[in-house]
Amino acid sequence: MSYAVRDLVIRDLAPVGAPDIADLIAAAVRDGRVARWMQPDATARHRGSHEYLAIFVEHALRFGDVYTTAEGDTGRLTGAALWFPLTTVVPSPLDYDRRVKEVAGDAHDRACLLDAALDAEHPTGDHHYLAYLAVRPDRQGRGLGSTLLRRHHRRLDAAGLPAYLEAKDPRSRDLYLRHGYQVRSVLALPDGPPIWCMWRPPMD
């Protein structure tokens, strides 16, 4: 089944604040395979997901490109994409180690393992990095993720720049494959799910 994407507002600079975007991303990813591996306890995971993701949202609002989608009639936030243009040096999030330790609790060791695994696979050279693509659960499967991807891909293709991301479940992997990404490698977390590291060359 296909859906027409209508009554949709897509914004380059989100007029909503970091807490609203963090809430949206948390709702979309907090029960995913990697999130469950990092923090198996659902209560603790749901309690800490907003604060954990707020670190990355705030960082993207300062140093990256943030897109959000909203329903045109209500303004309700429905999707978000956080990109980092790694064509220049981007600093680490402010007080990252301290903040992660505070919000991750007993999941801190696995959060560090995840960071180390992702950092080890991250390519060098100029590219844009898609840190998060999230769609509100009740709006998934209606083309919003593809709409957000196409918006930034147009910019990348015009500039001749590649893109990189990590897909954390087969559904998102297949979405990215449809948008021109290729699997570079597959990470295996200790006793955890696979993560697909993916690369998209610029297209004509």
Beta strands, then each sheet from edge to edge (+ up, - down):
strand 1: 8-11
strand 2: 65-71
strand 3: 77-86
strand 4: 127-135
strand 5: 163-167
strand 6: 182-188
strand 7: 194-200
sheet 1: 1+ 2- 3+ 4- 5- 7+ 6-
end
